[in-house]
């Protein structure tokens, strides 16, 4: 069994996001970048499946500029076997990302595609579902537990009402929740070994698929500053302020 894991390079979750002065986007120069946190869970789950003897190879796929290889190397240091870098300097939409993943899946023929449930930079939560549709594979989104059987898998999902257990046929696409596992840290020896592991680099334009944008970004700006709240002494004062100042009742 072969596992394909997608990882994205994003601004580190500890960094305070700043909008560029011209409103063209967020500031990324000289900003700490890291692997998208839910993608770390996807890598960890793939490694655990392999360590259990149910998979033979873990392939890591990332799409972006040359610096995306740093994120691939992080996954390789965690224990993945090899990487694939689809090179592009453009900001791609989820549909374009899904097309690329589907193309690579057709070439590599993995049994399972694992990815984070969403990226913390855009929170789109669309790529897993779109990839499943393009490949006509079953999908198991928001996975908090994955149990691999012979030709099927039991996936426990996080839903609004609680937990849902579903059975999906292999191959399938799974998007991983933060509750799925605790990602491991890469040891120094594994970091050194990762430098020698292969990364196959391909240009996005050479794949023969349409990855053009369908949405035009006009401007990015900070959210408006909220007014400071006030304290009231009792319910009567609260009702009076809601009635006469806020005019909501």
Secondary structure as a PSIPRED ss2 file (coil, helix, strand):
# PSIPRED VFORMAT (PSIPRED V4.0)

   1 X C   1.000  0.000  0.000
   2 X E   0.000  0.000  1.000
   3 X E   0.000  0.000  1.000
   4 X E   0.000  0.000  1.000
   5 X E   0.000  0.000  1.000
   6 X E   0.000  0.000  1.000
   7 X C   1.000  0.000  0.000
   8 X C   1.000  0.000  0.000
   9 X E   0.000  0.000  1.000
  10 X E   0.000  0.000  1.000
  11 X E   0.000  0.000  1.000
  12 X C   1.000  0.000  0.000
  13 X C   1.000  0.000  0.000
  14 X C   1.000  0.000  0.000
  15 X C   1.000  0.000  0.000
  16 X C   1.000  0.000  0.000
  17 X C   1.000  0.000  0.000
  18 X C   1.000  0.000  0.000
  19 X E   0.000  0.000  1.000
  20 X C   1.000  0.000  0.000
  21 X C   1.000  0.000  0.000
  22 X C   1.000  0.000  0.000
  23 X C   1.000  0.000  0.000
  24 X C   1.000  0.000  0.000
  25 X C   1.000  0.000  0.000
  26 X E   0.000  0.000  1.000
  27 X C   1.000  0.000  0.000
  28 X C   1.000  0.000  0.000
  29 X C   1.000  0.000  0.000
  30 X C   1.000  0.000  0.000
  31 X C   1.000  0.000  0.000
  32 X C   1.000  0.000  0.000
  33 X E   0.000  0.000  1.000
  34 X E   0.000  0.000  1.000
  35 X E   0.000  0.000  1.000
  36 X C   1.000  0.000  0.000
  37 X H   0.000  1.000  0.000
  38 X H   0.000  1.000  0.000
  39 X H   0.000  1.000  0.000
  40 X H   0.000  1.000  0.000
  41 X H   0.000  1.000  0.000
  42 X H   0.000  1.000  0.000
  43 X H   0.000  1.000  0.000
  44 X H   0.000  1.000  0.000
  45 X H   0.000  1.000  0.000
  46 X H   0.000  1.000  0.000
  47 X H   0.000  1.000  0.000
  48 X H   0.000  1.000  0.000
  49 X H   0.000  1.000  0.000
  50 X H   0.000  1.000  0.000
  51 X H   0.000  1.000  0.000
  52 X C   1.000  0.000  0.000
  53 X C   1.000  0.000  0.000
  54 X C   1.000  0.000  0.000
  55 X C   1.000  0.000  0.000
  56 X C   1.000  0.000  0.000
  57 X E   0.000  0.000  1.000
  58 X E   0.000  0.000  1.000
  59 X E   0.000  0.000  1.000
  60 X E   0.000  0.000  1.000
  61 X E   0.000  0.000  1.000
  62 X E   0.000  0.000  1.000
  63 X E   0.000  0.000  1.000
  64 X E   0.000  0.000  1.000
  65 X C   1.000  0.000  0.000
  66 X C   1.000  0.000  0.000
  67 X C   1.000  0.000  0.000
  68 X H   0.000  1.000  0.000
  69 X H   0.000  1.000  0.000
  70 X H   0.000  1.000  0.000
  71 X H   0.000  1.000  0.000
  72 X H   0.000  1.000  0.000
  73 X H   0.000  1.000  0.000
  74 X H   0.000  1.000  0.000
  75 X H   0.000  1.000  0.000
  76 X H   0.000  1.000  0.000
  77 X H   0.000  1.000  0.000
  78 X H   0.000  1.000  0.000
  79 X C   1.000  0.000  0.000
  80 X C   1.000  0.000  0.000
  81 X C   1.000  0.000  0.000
  82 X E   0.000  0.000  1.000
  83 X E   0.000  0.000  1.000
  84 X E   0.000  0.000  1.000
  85 X E   0.000  0.000  1.000
  86 X E   0.000  0.000  1.000
  87 X E   0.000  0.000  1.000
  88 X C   1.000  0.000  0.000
  89 X C   1.000  0.000  0.000
  90 X C   1.000  0.000  0.000
  91 X C   1.000  0.000  0.000
  92 X C   1.000  0.000  0.000
  93 X C   1.000  0.000  0.000
  94 X H   0.000  1.000  0.000
  95 X H   0.000  1.000  0.000
  96 X H   0.000  1.000  0.000
  97 X H   0.000  1.000  0.000
  98 X H   0.000  1.000  0.000
  99 X H   0.000  1.000  0.000
 100 X H   0.000  1.000  0.000
 101 X H   0.000  1.000  0.000
 102 X H   0.000  1.000  0.000
 103 X H   0.000  1.000  0.000
 104 X H   0.000  1.000  0.000
 105 X H   0.000  1.000  0.000
 106 X H   0.000  1.000  0.000
 107 X H   0.000  1.000  0.000
 108 X H   0.000  1.000  0.000
 109 X C   1.000  0.000  0.000
 110 X C   1.000  0.000  0.000
 111 X C   1.000  0.000  0.000
 112 X E   0.000  0.000  1.000
 113 X E   0.000  0.000  1.000
 114 X E   0.000  0.000  1.000
 115 X E   0.000  0.000  1.000
 116 X E   0.000  0.000  1.000
 117 X C   1.000  0.000  0.000
 118 X C   1.000  0.000  0.000
 119 X C   1.000  0.000  0.000
 120 X C   1.000  0.000  0.000
 121 X C   1.000  0.000  0.000
 122 X C   1.000  0.000  0.000
 123 X C   1.000  0.000  0.000
 124 X C   1.000  0.000  0.000
 125 X C   1.000  0.000  0.000
 126 X C   1.000  0.000  0.000
 127 X H   0.000  1.000  0.000
 128 X H   0.000  1.000  0.000
 129 X H   0.000  1.000  0.000
 130 X H   0.000  1.000  0.000
 131 X H   0.000  1.000  0.000
 132 X H   0.000  1.000  0.000
 133 X H   0.000  1.000  0.000
 134 X H   0.000  1.000  0.000
 135 X H   0.000  1.000  0.000
 136 X C   1.000  0.000  0.000
 137 X C   1.000  0.000  0.000
 138 X E   0.000  0.000  1.000
 139 X E   0.000  0.000  1.000
 140 X E   0.000  0.000  1.000
 141 X E   0.000  0.000  1.000
 142 X E   0.000  0.000  1.000
 143 X E   0.000  0.000  1.000
 144 X E   0.000  0.000  1.000
 145 X E   0.000  0.000  1.000
 146 X E   0.000  0.000  1.000
 147 X E   0.000  0.000  1.000
 148 X E   0.000  0.000  1.000
 149 X C   1.000  0.000  0.000
 150 X C   1.000  0.000  0.000
 151 X C   1.000  0.000  0.000
 152 X E   0.000  0.000  1.000
 153 X E   0.000  0.000  1.000
 154 X E   0.000  0.000  1.000
 155 X E   0.000  0.000  1.000
 156 X E   0.000  0.000  1.000
 157 X E   0.000  0.000  1.000
 158 X E   0.000  0.000  1.000
 159 X E   0.000  0.000  1.000
 160 X C   1.000  0.000  0.000
 161 X C   1.000  0.000  0.000
 162 X E   0.000  0.000  1.000
 163 X E   0.000  0.000  1.000
 164 X E   0.000  0.000  1.000
 165 X E   0.000  0.000  1.000
 166 X E   0.000  0.000  1.000
 167 X E   0.000  0.000  1.000
 168 X E   0.000  0.000  1.000
 169 X E   0.000  0.000  1.000
 170 X C   1.000  0.000  0.000
 171 X C   1.000  0.000  0.000
 172 X E   0.000  0.000  1.000
 173 X E   0.000  0.000  1.000
 174 X E   0.000  0.000  1.000
 175 X E   0.000  0.000  1.000
 176 X E   0.000  0.000  1.000
 177 X C   1.000  0.000  0.000
 178 X H   0.000  1.000  0.000
 179 X H   0.000  1.000  0.000
 180 X H   0.000  1.000  0.000
 181 X C   1.000  0.000  0.000
 182 X C   1.000  0.000  0.000
 183 X C   1.000  0.000  0.000
 184 X C   1.000  0.000  0.000
 185 X C   1.000  0.000  0.000
 186 X C   1.000  0.000  0.000
 187 X C   1.000  0.000  0.000
 188 X H   0.000  1.000  0.000
 189 X H   0.000  1.000  0.000
 190 X H   0.000  1.000  0.000
 191 X H   0.000  1.000  0.000
 192 X H   0.000  1.000  0.000
 193 X H   0.000  1.000  0.000
 194 X H   0.000  1.000  0.000
 195 X C   1.000  0.000  0.000
 196 X C   1.000  0.000  0.000
 197 X C   1.000  0.000  0.000
 198 X C   1.000  0.000  0.000
 199 X E   0.000  0.000  1.000
 200 X E   0.000  0.000  1.000
 201 X E   0.000  0.000  1.000
 202 X E   0.000  0.000  1.000
 203 X E   0.000  0.000  1.000
 204 X H   0.000  1.000  0.000
 205 X H   0.000  1.000  0.000
 206 X H   0.000  1.000  0.000
 207 X H   0.000  1.000  0.000
 208 X C   1.000  0.000  0.000
 209 X C   1.000  0.000  0.000
 210 X C   1.000  0.000  0.000
 211 X C   1.000  0.000  0.000
 212 X C   1.000  0.000  0.000
 213 X C   1.000  0.000  0.000
 214 X C   1.000  0.000  0.000
 215 X C   1.000  0.000  0.000
 216 X C   1.000  0.000  0.000
 217 X C   1.000  0.000  0.000
 218 X C   1.000  0.000  0.000
 219 X C   1.000  0.000  0.000
 220 X C   1.000  0.000  0.000
 221 X C   1.000  0.000  0.000
 222 X C   1.000  0.000  0.000
 223 X C   1.000  0.000  0.000
 224 X C   1.000  0.000  0.000
 225 X C   1.000  0.000  0.000
 226 X C   1.000  0.000  0.000
 227 X C   1.000  0.000  0.000
 228 X C   1.000  0.000  0.000
 229 X C   1.000  0.000  0.000
 230 X C   1.000  0.000  0.000
 231 X C   1.000  0.000  0.000
 232 X C   1.000  0.000  0.000
 233 X C   1.000  0.000  0.000
 234 X C   1.000  0.000  0.000
 235 X H   0.000  1.000  0.000
 236 X H   0.000  1.000  0.000
 237 X H   0.000  1.000  0.000
 238 X H   0.000  1.000  0.000
 239 X H   0.000  1.000  0.000
 240 X H   0.000  1.000  0.000
 241 X H   0.000  1.000  0.000
 242 X H   0.000  1.000  0.000
 243 X H   0.000  1.000  0.000
 244 X H   0.000  1.000  0.000
 245 X C   1.000  0.000  0.000
 246 X C   1.000  0.000  0.000
 247 X C   1.000  0.000  0.000
 248 X C   1.000  0.000  0.000
 249 X C   1.000  0.000  0.000
